[in-house]
Every structure is written in structure tokens, then in C-alpha cells.
Amino acid sequence: MTKFQTISLFLLRFTMGWMFFYAGITKVINPAWSASGYLGNAKAFTGFYDWLLNPGILPTVNFVNEWSLTLLGVSLILGIGVRLSSFLGALLMLLYYIPLGFPRPNPNAFIVDQHVIYIFVLFFFASIKAGRFMGLENWCSGLPICSKFPKLRNWFG
């Protein structure tokens, strides 16, 4: 990669990371935040999303949602564990996309909305191991644990 491409990739990874981090941390620090409004307005797979609204399940859904976004953001910002966090983040974005209703997820979109774009950017990050470009993955892949368990390099470096 050229220096310009490397810097561009870093800036894309960093800004996407900041977006996810901010979305997550604002939920973490707001004790009144809940996913119930989003889940309750599902237009597709309503049975599944209504089940997630169960009072015994909703606190877990809230916790996973808050911390998944926050940690995905940290991973992208620091450039460590990007491959694994990108796959998990893409799954999370799919879970955000599904209840919006197909083929019009919002009034200004037909099939593709921001969640679909996030999914493909995260897949791109995973496919090129974006954490190796101005991130901590090169350092992490050189740690003794990665030497002892080389398969970790596939997911973390």
C-alpha cells in the first residue's frame, strides 16, 4: 500500500471506530437508556424482537448492545483485534438492520441504508486485516501468546 492509502485506511478505521465508540459510551453512561424503543418498533421478525423485550432478557440485551458498540469502537481506534471485532460488529449491524423493514429500512433508502454500508466497511476491515495499518496488531502478533497459538494471528493480527 502507498503511504496515502495507509493513511486513508487508518482515518477510515479511526473515524468508524470513533462513531461506534461514541454510540456505545453514550449508552453506557446514560442509566435511562434502553433498547426497548428500537426493539418495540420492529417491522420484521417482530416475534424475535418482542422476545428480546422480555424483562428477564432486556437488561442483557442492553448490556451487550452498549458494550459491543463501545468495544468495537476501541478495537477500531487502537487497531487491535480488528478482524474479530469487525465480524462481530457486522453481525450487530445486521441485527440493527433487520427490524427496520425490508426493502425500505427508512423513508430515504431502498434496501441499502447506513447499516448495510457499515457491514461492508467492517467486512473490508476484516478482509485486509486493517489493524496492521497504523494499528497495534503488528505489535500484538509479535507477543509470545501469538507465537504459542499461531491461529490467534488470524483473528487478532
Secondary structure as GFF3:
##gff-version 3
##sequence-region A 1 157
A	DSSP	alpha_helix	3	28	.	.	.	ID=ss1
A	DSSP	alpha_helix	36	40	.	.	.	ID=ss2
A	DSSP	alpha_helix	46	52	.	.	.	ID=ss3
A	DSSP	alpha_helix	58	78	.	.	.	ID=ss4
A	DSSP	alpha_helix	82	97	.	.	.	ID=ss5
A	DSSP	three_ten_helix	98	100	.	.	.	ID=ss6
A	DSSP	alpha_helix	114	128	.	.	.	ID=ss7
A	DSSP	three_ten_helix	130	132	.	.	.	ID=ss8
A	DSSP	alpha_helix	137	141	.	.	.	ID=ss9
A	DSSP	alpha_helix	144	148	.	.	.	ID=ss10
A	DSSP	alpha_helix	152	156	.	.	.	ID=ss11
###
